[in-house]
Amino acid sequence: VQLVESGGGLVQAGGSLGLSCAASESTFTIDAMGWYRQAPGKQRELVASITSDSGSTNYADSVKGRFTISRGNAKNTMYLQMNSLKPEDTAVYYCNAGDYGGFYDYWGQGTQVTVSS
């Protein structure tokens, strides 16, 4: 399974950006999808996730109320709407998908999001 990301770019603080992720195929190996980010010198962290069955979502405290994760009609697609962006949101954002047991774990190539102050 390949994950293809799109979106990202450069935006001023307070602005908005959207990210998209599409899996190359629908598969039983994907129970949930999520977005991670990694800033220079920092560890990769979970930003938001969504389950394939119920659409249950989870957000990092730092993005609650500003970011929204959603699925497309095809459950192998996922979006992240980012509003009220802050300079500390600057990072490479990665799409992730896999099963609950961690046996299947797929990653996108990453897309840069830069928020200028």
Protein Blocks (a to p, Z undefined) as FASTA:
>chain_A
ZZddeeeddddehiacddddddfbdcfklmbdcdddddehiacddfbdcdfklopacddf
klgokaccdddfblkbccdddehiafklgccdddddddfkomaccddebiaddddZZ
